[in-house]
C-alpha cells in the first residue's frame, strides 16, 4: 500500500519536533491520543514536567 502526502516528510518531522510536548506522552504510552487532544498546552507541559521528574527520580535512586 502506498499513498501520497501533500507535504514532504521534512515538514511532518518539523511539526513533530515543534509539538513534542503533545507527542511525547502519547508515544511513551502515558496518554492516549484521544486524551492528549483534550488537554490544554499548560496541562501537557505539566505532564511532560512530571515525566521528566519521574525519570530524574528513577535515575537518582539508581545512583545515576
PDB file of N, CA, C and O in Angstrom:
ATOM      1  N   UNK A   1       0.843  -1.174   0.000  1.00  0.00           N
ATOM      2  CA  UNK A   1       0.000   0.000   0.000  1.00  0.00           C
ATOM      3  C   UNK A   1       0.888   1.238   0.000  1.00  0.00           C
ATOM      4  O   UNK A   1       1.817   1.347   0.801  1.00  0.00           O
ATOM      5  N   UNK A   2       0.605   2.138  -0.874  1.00  0.00           N
ATOM      6  CA  UNK A   2       1.345   3.397  -0.892  1.00  0.00           C
ATOM      7  C   UNK A   2       0.344   4.539  -0.987  1.00  0.00           C
ATOM      8  O   UNK A   2      -0.768   4.382  -1.491  1.00  0.00           O
ATOM      9  N   UNK A   3       0.764   5.665  -0.501  1.00  0.00           N
ATOM     10  CA  UNK A   3      -0.077   6.851  -0.575  1.00  0.00           C
ATOM     11  C   UNK A   3       0.808   8.076  -0.686  1.00  0.00           C
ATOM     12  O   UNK A   3       1.986   8.040  -0.331  1.00  0.00           O
ATOM     13  N   UNK A   4       0.253   9.123  -1.164  1.00  0.00           N
ATOM     14  CA  UNK A   4       0.981  10.384  -1.328  1.00  0.00           C
ATOM     15  C   UNK A   4       0.506  11.372  -0.272  1.00  0.00           C
ATOM     16  O   UNK A   4      -0.679  11.435   0.055  1.00  0.00           O
ATOM     17  N   UNK A   5       1.442  12.130   0.247  1.00  0.00           N
ATOM     18  CA  UNK A   5       1.098  13.200   1.181  1.00  0.00           C
ATOM     19  C   UNK A   5       1.231  14.535   0.461  1.00  0.00           C
ATOM     20  O   UNK A   5       1.913  14.646  -0.558  1.00  0.00           O
ATOM     21  N   UNK A   6       0.579  15.522   1.003  1.00  0.00           N
ATOM     22  CA  UNK A   6       0.606  16.834   0.352  1.00  0.00           C
ATOM     23  C   UNK A   6       1.878  17.621   0.658  1.00  0.00           C
ATOM     24  O   UNK A   6       2.182  18.610  -0.010  1.00  0.00           O
ATOM     25  N   UNK A   7       2.613  17.180   1.666  1.00  0.00           N
ATOM     26  CA  UNK A   7       3.831  17.889   2.057  1.00  0.00           C
ATOM     27  C   UNK A   7       4.974  16.892   2.183  1.00  0.00           C
ATOM     28  O   UNK A   7       4.733  15.698   2.363  1.00  0.00           O
ATOM     29  N   UNK A   8       6.206  17.360   2.092  1.00  0.00           N
ATOM     30  CA  UNK A   8       7.349  16.447   2.224  1.00  0.00           C
ATOM     31  C   UNK A   8       7.521  15.953   3.664  1.00  0.00           C
ATOM     32  O   UNK A   8       7.052  16.583   4.612  1.00  0.00           O
ATOM     33  N   UNK A   9       8.190  14.838   3.803  1.00  0.00           N
ATOM     34  CA  UNK A   9       8.449  14.234   5.109  1.00  0.00           C
ATOM     35  C   UNK A   9       9.055  15.238   6.090  1.00  0.00           C
ATOM     36  O   UNK A   9       8.683  15.261   7.263  1.00  0.00           O
ATOM     37  N   UNK A  10       9.979  16.061   5.620  1.00  0.00           N
ATOM     38  CA  UNK A  10      10.659  17.020   6.494  1.00  0.00           C
ATOM     39  C   UNK A  10       9.668  17.964   7.178  1.00  0.00           C
ATOM     40  O   UNK A  10       9.873  18.364   8.324  1.00  0.00           O
ATOM     41  N   UNK A  11       8.605  18.313   6.475  1.00  0.00           N
ATOM     42  CA  UNK A  11       7.581  19.171   7.071  1.00  0.00           C
ATOM     43  C   UNK A  11       6.960  18.480   8.281  1.00  0.00           C
ATOM     44  O   UNK A  11       6.816  19.092   9.339  1.00  0.00           O
ATOM     45  N   UNK A  12       6.595  17.224   8.133  1.00  0.00           N
ATOM     46  CA  UNK A  12       5.957  16.488   9.226  1.00  0.00           C
ATOM     47  C   UNK A  12       6.927  16.255  10.366  1.00  0.00           C
ATOM     48  O   UNK A  12       6.549  16.305  11.536  1.00  0.00           O
ATOM     49  N   UNK A  13       8.177  15.999  10.021  1.00  0.00           N
ATOM     50  CA  UNK A  13       9.198  15.828  11.054  1.00  0.00           C
ATOM     51  C   UNK A  13       9.338  17.109  11.889  1.00  0.00           C
ATOM     52  O   UNK A  13       9.451  17.051  13.113  1.00  0.00           O
ATOM     53  N   UNK A  14       9.330  18.254  11.217  1.00  0.00           N
ATOM     54  CA  UNK A  14       9.419  19.534  11.908  1.00  0.00           C
ATOM     55  C   UNK A  14       8.186  19.760  12.797  1.00  0.00           C
ATOM     56  O   UNK A  14       8.306  20.277  13.907  1.00  0.00           O
ATOM     57  N   UNK A  15       7.022  19.377  12.311  1.00  0.00           N
ATOM     58  CA  UNK A  15       5.795  19.512  13.099  1.00  0.00           C
ATOM     59  C   UNK A  15       5.879  18.687  14.382  1.00  0.00           C
ATOM     60  O   UNK A  15       5.475  19.143  15.452  1.00  0.00           O
ATOM     61  N   UNK A  16       6.406  17.473  14.264  1.00  0.00           N
ATOM     62  CA  UNK A  16       6.557  16.623  15.443  1.00  0.00           C
ATOM     63  C   UNK A  16       7.515  17.256  16.439  1.00  0.00           C
ATOM     64  O   UNK A  16       7.243  17.278  17.639  1.00  0.00           O
ATOM     65  N   UNK A  17       8.627  17.766  15.946  1.00  0.00           N
ATOM     66  CA  UNK A  17       9.600  18.410  16.837  1.00  0.00           C
ATOM     67  C   UNK A  17       8.988  19.614  17.537  1.00  0.00           C
ATOM     68  O   UNK A  17       9.205  19.816  18.731  1.00  0.00           O
ATOM     69  N   UNK A  18       8.229  20.410  16.805  1.00  0.00           N
ATOM     70  CA  UNK A  18       7.604  21.597  17.392  1.00  0.00           C
ATOM     71  C   UNK A  18       6.510  21.239  18.384  1.00  0.00           C
ATOM     72  O   UNK A  18       6.238  22.005  19.308  1.00  0.00           O
ATOM     73  N   UNK A  19       5.884  20.092  18.206  1.00  0.00           N
ATOM     74  CA  UNK A  19       4.772  19.670  19.063  1.00  0.00           C
ATOM     75  C   UNK A  19       5.129  18.475  19.937  1.00  0.00           C
ATOM     76  O   UNK A  19       4.253  17.709  20.337  1.00  0.00           O
ATOM     77  N   UNK A  20       6.411  18.316  20.231  1.00  0.00           N
ATOM     78  CA  UNK A  20       6.851  17.154  21.001  1.00  0.00           C
ATOM     79  C   UNK A  20       6.182  17.097  22.365  1.00  0.00           C
ATOM     80  O   UNK A  20       5.949  16.006  22.886  1.00  0.00           O
ATOM     81  N   UNK A  21       5.869  18.235  22.950  1.00  0.00           N
ATOM     82  CA  UNK A  21       5.195  18.236  24.254  1.00  0.00           C
ATOM     83  C   UNK A  21       3.854  17.507  24.171  1.00  0.00           C
ATOM     84  O   UNK A  21       3.387  16.965  25.173  1.00  0.00           O
ATOM     85  N   UNK A  22       3.232  17.488  22.997  1.00  0.00           N
ATOM     86  CA  UNK A  22       1.998  16.729  22.785  1.00  0.00           C
ATOM     87  C   UNK A  22       2.311  15.259  22.512  1.00  0.00           C
ATOM     88  O   UNK A  22       1.712  14.367  23.113  1.00  0.00           O
ATOM     89  N   UNK A  23       3.254  15.014  21.602  1.00  0.00           N
ATOM     90  CA  UNK A  23       3.516  13.651  21.151  1.00  0.00           C
ATOM     91  C   UNK A  23       4.244  12.785  22.166  1.00  0.00           C
ATOM     92  O   UNK A  23       4.035  11.572  22.199  1.00  0.00           O
ATOM     93  N   UNK A  24       5.087  13.374  22.988  1.00  0.00           N
ATOM     94  CA  UNK A  24       5.891  12.579  23.913  1.00  0.00           C
ATOM     95  C   UNK A  24       5.047  11.706  24.838  1.00  0.00           C
ATOM     96  O   UNK A  24       5.293  10.501  24.901  1.00  0.00           O
ATOM     97  N   UNK A  25       4.063  12.250  25.562  1.00  0.00           N
ATOM     98  CA  UNK A  25       3.259  11.375  26.437  1.00  0.00           C
ATOM     99  C   UNK A  25       2.479  10.316  25.665  1.00  0.00           C
ATOM    100  O   UNK A  25       2.222   9.231  26.186  1.00  0.00           O
ATOM    101  N   UNK A  26       2.104  10.623  24.432  1.00  0.00           N
ATOM    102  CA  UNK A  26       1.392   9.652  23.600  1.00  0.00           C
ATOM    103  C   UNK A  26       2.343   8.540  23.172  1.00  0.00           C
ATOM    104  O   UNK A  26       2.019   7.360  23.304  1.00  0.00           O
ATOM    105  N   UNK A  27       3.515   8.911  22.661  1.00  0.00           N
ATOM    106  CA  UNK A  27       4.468   7.927  22.170  1.00  0.00           C
ATOM    107  C   UNK A  27       5.021   7.045  23.292  1.00  0.00           C
ATOM    108  O   UNK A  27       5.333   5.875  23.072  1.00  0.00           O
ATOM    109  N   UNK A  28       5.138   7.605  24.478  1.00  0.00           N
ATOM    110  CA  UNK A  28       5.636   6.826  25.611  1.00  0.00           C
ATOM    111  C   UNK A  28       4.513   6.094  26.340  1.00  0.00           C
ATOM    112  O   UNK A  28       4.735   5.465  27.374  1.00  0.00           O
ATOM    113  N   UNK A  29       3.311   6.184  25.787  1.00  0.00           N
ATOM    114  CA  UNK A  29       2.138   5.467  26.277  1.00  0.00           C
ATOM    115  C   UNK A  29       1.696   5.877  27.676  1.00  0.00           C
ATOM    116  O   UNK A  29       1.142   5.069  28.421  1.00  0.00           O
ATOM    117  N   UNK A  30       1.940   7.118  28.024  1.00  0.00           N
ATOM    118  CA  UNK A  30       1.395   7.651  29.258  1.00  0.00           C
ATOM    119  C   UNK A  30      -0.032   8.146  29.035  1.00  0.00           C
ATOM    120  O   UNK A  30      -0.869   8.081  29.935  1.00  0.00           O
ATOM    121  N   UNK A  31      -0.300   8.642  27.825  1.00  0.00           N
ATOM    122  CA  UNK A  31      -1.617   9.153  27.463  1.00  0.00           C
ATOM    123  C   UNK A  31      -2.050   8.580  26.126  1.00  0.00           C
ATOM    124  O   UNK A  31      -1.220   8.293  25.264  1.00  0.00           O
ATOM    125  N   UNK A  32      -3.347   8.418  25.961  1.00  0.00           N
ATOM    126  CA  UNK A  32      -3.860   8.073  24.641  1.00  0.00           C
ATOM    127  C   UNK A  32      -3.883   9.343  23.792  1.00  0.00           C
ATOM    128  O   UNK A  32      -3.890  10.455  24.319  1.00  0.00           O
ATOM    129  N   UNK A  33      -3.894   9.163  22.491  1.00  0.00           N
ATOM    130  CA  UNK A  33      -4.001  10.304  21.591  1.00  0.00           C
ATOM    131  C   UNK A  33      -5.275  11.083  21.902  1.00  0.00           C
ATOM    132  O   UNK A  33      -5.269  12.313  21.934  1.00  0.00           O
ATOM    133  N   UNK A  34      -6.359  10.358  22.128  1.00  0.00           N
ATOM    134  CA  UNK A  34      -7.646  10.999  22.399  1.00  0.00           C
ATOM    135  C   UNK A  34      -7.598  11.838  23.668  1.00  0.00           C
ATOM    136  O   UNK A  34      -8.139  12.943  23.700  1.00  0.00           O
ATOM    137  N   UNK A  35      -6.955  11.325  24.717  1.00  0.00           N
ATOM    138  CA  UNK A  35      -6.853  12.079  25.975  1.00  0.00           C
ATOM    139  C   UNK A  35      -5.958  13.298  25.788  1.00  0.00           C
ATOM    140  O   UNK A  35      -6.283  14.383  26.271  1.00  0.00           O
ATOM    141  N   UNK A  36      -4.849  13.135  25.103  1.00  0.00           N
ATOM    142  CA  UNK A  36      -3.934  14.260  24.889  1.00  0.00           C
ATOM    143  C   UNK A  36      -4.621  15.381  24.124  1.00  0.00           C
ATOM    144  O   UNK A  36      -4.374  16.559  24.385  1.00  0.00           O
ATOM    145  N   UNK A  37      -5.486  15.017  23.177  1.00  0.00           N
ATOM    146  CA  UNK A  37      -6.211  16.022  22.399  1.00  0.00           C
ATOM    147  C   UNK A  37      -7.112  16.903  23.252  1.00  0.00           C
ATOM    148  O   UNK A  37      -7.392  18.045  22.886  1.00  0.00           O
ATOM    149  N   UNK A  38      -7.566  16.379  24.386  1.00  0.00           N
ATOM    150  CA  UNK A  38      -8.481  17.145  25.236  1.00  0.00           C
ATOM    151  C   UNK A  38      -7.752  18.037  26.233  1.00  0.00           C
ATOM    152  O   UNK A  38      -8.386  18.841  26.915  1.00  0.00           O
ATOM    153  N   UNK A  39      -6.441  17.909  26.327  1.00  0.00           N
ATOM    154  CA  UNK A  39      -5.677  18.659  27.316  1.00  0.00           C
ATOM    155  C   UNK A  39      -5.213  19.997  26.762  1.00  0.00           C
ATOM    156  O   UNK A  39      -4.977  20.143  25.563  1.00  0.00           O
ATOM    157  N   UNK A  40      -5.087  20.963  27.650  1.00  0.00           N
ATOM    158  CA  UNK A  40      -4.583  22.283  27.266  1.00  0.00           C
ATOM    159  C   UNK A  40      -3.056  22.221  27.143  1.00  0.00           C
ATOM    160  O   UNK A  40      -2.429  21.295  27.658  1.00  0.00           O
ATOM    161  N   UNK A  41      -2.461  23.199  26.465  1.00  0.00           N
ATOM    162  CA  UNK A  41      -0.986  23.236  26.418  1.00  0.00           C
ATOM    163  C   UNK A  41      -0.358  23.265  27.813  1.00  0.00           C
ATOM    164  O   UNK A  41       0.683  22.645  28.031  1.00  0.00           O
ATOM    165  N   UNK A  42      -0.971  23.971  28.753  1.00  0.00           N
ATOM    166  CA  UNK A  42      -0.431  24.002  30.121  1.00  0.00           C
ATOM    167  C   UNK A  42      -0.487  22.616  30.766  1.00  0.00           C
ATOM    168  O   UNK A  42       0.465  22.200  31.426  1.00  0.00           O
ATOM    169  N   UNK A  43      -1.585  21.911  30.579  1.00  0.00           N
ATOM    170  CA  UNK A  43      -1.700  20.566  31.138  1.00  0.00           C
ATOM    171  C   UNK A  43      -0.677  19.625  30.526  1.00  0.00           C
ATOM    172  O   UNK A  43      -0.067  18.823  31.233  1.00  0.00           O
ATOM    173  N   UNK A  44      -0.487  19.717  29.216  1.00  0.00           N
ATOM    174  CA  UNK A  44       0.508  18.876  28.559  1.00  0.00           C
ATOM    175  C   UNK A  44       1.922  19.229  29.008  1.00  0.00           C
ATOM    176  O   UNK A  44       2.761  18.345  29.178  1.00  0.00           O
ATOM    177  N   UNK A  45       2.179  20.496  29.194  1.00  0.00           N
ATOM    178  CA  UNK A  45       3.504  20.918  29.665  1.00  0.00           C
ATOM    179  C   UNK A  45       3.762  20.397  31.065  1.00  0.00           C
ATOM    180  O   UNK A  45       4.864  19.930  31.358  1.00  0.00           O
ATOM    181  N   UNK A  46       2.758  20.469  31.940  1.00  0.00           N
ATOM    182  CA  UNK A  46       2.917  19.939  33.294  1.00  0.00           C
ATOM    183  C   UNK A  46       3.109  18.419  33.253  1.00  0.00           C
ATOM    184  O   UNK A  46       3.909  17.869  34.010  1.00  0.00           O
ATOM    185  N   UNK A  47       2.384  17.760  32.381  1.00  0.00           N
ATOM    186  CA  UNK A  47       2.523  16.314  32.251  1.00  0.00           C
ATOM    187  C   UNK A  47       3.943  15.958  31.819  1.00  0.00           C
ATOM    188  O   UNK A  47       4.532  15.017  32.351  1.00  0.00           O
ATOM    189  N   UNK A  48       4.498  16.696  30.864  1.00  0.00           N
ATOM    190  CA  UNK A  48       5.878  16.462  30.440  1.00  0.00           C
ATOM    191  C   UNK A  48       6.856  16.715  31.572  1.00  0.00           C
ATOM    192  O   UNK A  48       7.829  15.976  31.728  1.00  0.00           O
ATOM    193  N   UNK A  49       6.612  17.749  32.363  1.00  0.00           N
ATOM    194  CA  UNK A  49       7.481  18.030  33.510  1.00  0.00           C
ATOM    195  C   UNK A  49       7.408  16.874  34.514  1.00  0.00           C
ATOM    196  O   UNK A  49       8.414  16.519  35.128  1.00  0.00           O
ATOM    197  N   UNK A  50       6.228  16.295  34.676  1.00  0.00           N
ATOM    198  CA  UNK A  50       6.083  15.148  35.577  1.00  0.00           C
ATOM    199  C   UNK A  50       6.861  13.943  35.056  1.00  0.00           C
ATOM    200  O   UNK A  50       7.471  13.213  35.838  1.00  0.00           O
ATOM    201  N   UNK A  51       6.844  13.731  33.754  1.00  0.00           N
ATOM    202  CA  UNK A  51       7.634  12.645  33.167  1.00  0.00           C
ATOM    203  C   UNK A  51       9.120  12.881  33.433  1.00  0.00           C
ATOM    204  O   UNK A  51       9.833  11.969  33.852  1.00  0.00           O
ATOM    205  N   UNK A  52       9.584  14.110  33.189  1.00  0.00           N
ATOM    206  CA  UNK A  52      10.994  14.443  33.446  1.00  0.00           C
ATOM    207  C   UNK A  52      11.349  14.197  34.907  1.00  0.00           C
ATOM    208  O   UNK A  52      12.387  13.608  35.209  1.00  0.00           O
ATOM    209  N   UNK A  53      10.483  14.651  35.812  1.00  0.00           N
ATOM    210  CA  UNK A  53      10.712  14.486  37.247  1.00  0.00           C
ATOM    211  C   UNK A  53      10.797  13.003  37.604  1.00  0.00           C
ATOM    212  O   UNK A  53      11.669  12.584  38.365  1.00  0.00           O
ATOM    213  N   UNK A  54       9.896  12.235  37.054  1.00  0.00           N
ATOM    214  CA  UNK A  54       9.879  10.796  37.301  1.00  0.00           C
ATOM    215  C   UNK A  54      11.184  10.152  36.836  1.00  0.00           C
ATOM    216  O   UNK A  54      11.764   9.341  37.557  1.00  0.00           O
ATOM    217  N   UNK A  55      11.640  10.500  35.666  1.00  0.00           N
ATOM    218  CA  UNK A  55      12.892   9.960  35.134  1.00  0.00           C
ATOM    219  C   UNK A  55      14.076  10.368  36.023  1.00  0.00           C
ATOM    220  O   UNK A  55      14.946   9.549  36.322  1.00  0.00           O
ATOM    221  N   UNK A  56      14.099  11.627  36.435  1.00  0.00           N
ATOM    222  CA  UNK A  56      15.188  12.109  37.296  1.00  0.00           C
ATOM    223  C   UNK A  56      15.202  11.363  38.613  1.00  0.00           C
ATOM    224  O   UNK A  56      16.274  11.001  39.099  1.00  0.00           O
ATOM    225  N   UNK A  57      14.037  11.123  39.207  1.00  0.00           N
ATOM    226  CA  UNK A  57      13.961  10.391  40.473  1.00  0.00           C
ATOM    227  C   UNK A  57      14.455   8.960  40.307  1.00  0.00           C
ATOM    228  O   UNK A  57      15.214   8.456  41.135  1.00  0.00           O
ATOM    229  N   UNK A  58      14.018   8.308  39.226  1.00  0.00           N
ATOM    230  CA  UNK A  58      14.469   6.933  38.985  1.00  0.00           C
ATOM    231  C   UNK A  58      15.978   6.877  38.819  1.00  0.00           C
ATOM    232  O   UNK A  58      16.632   5.983  39.356  1.00  0.00           O
ATOM    233  N   UNK A  59      16.539   7.836  38.070  1.00  0.00           N
ATOM    234  CA  UNK A  59      17.987   7.859  37.873  1.00  0.00           C
ATOM    235  C   UNK A  59      18.714   8.125  39.183  1.00  0.00           C
ATOM    236  O   UNK A  59      19.759   7.526  39.437  1.00  0.00           O
ATOM    237  N   UNK A  60      18.183   9.007  40.016  1.00  0.00           N
ATOM    238  CA  UNK A  60      18.807   9.303  41.307  1.00  0.00           C
ATOM    239  C   UNK A  60      18.790   8.080  42.217  1.00  0.00           C
ATOM    240  O   UNK A  60      19.754   7.818  42.935  1.00  0.00           O
ATOM    241  N   UNK A  61      17.696   7.337  42.182  1.00  0.00           N
ATOM    242  CA  UNK A  61      17.601   6.121  43.003  1.00  0.00           C
ATOM    243  C   UNK A  61      18.612   5.080  42.570  1.00  0.00           C
ATOM    244  O   UNK A  61      19.095   4.300  43.390  1.00  0.00           O
ATOM    245  N   UNK A  62      18.934   5.063  41.294  1.00  0.00           N
ATOM    246  CA  UNK A  62      19.909   4.119  40.767  1.00  0.00           C
ATOM    247  C   UNK A  62      21.344   4.608  40.952  1.00  0.00           C
ATOM    248  O   UNK A  62      22.298   3.886  40.664  1.00  0.00           O
ATOM    249  N   UNK A  63      21.484   5.844  41.437  1.00  0.00           N
ATOM    250  CA  UNK A  63      22.811   6.405  41.621  1.00  0.00           C
ATOM    251  C   UNK A  63      23.371   7.053  40.375  1.00  0.00           C
ATOM    252  O   UNK A  63      24.578   7.267  40.263  1.00  0.00           O
ATOM    253  N   UNK A  64      22.471   7.372  39.417  1.00  0.00           N
ATOM    254  CA  UNK A  64      22.934   7.953  38.156  1.00  0.00           C
ATOM    255  C   UNK A  64      22.539   9.326  38.091  1.00  0.00           C
ATOM    256  O   UNK A  64      22.830  10.006  37.107  1.00  0.00           O
TER     257      UNK A  64
END
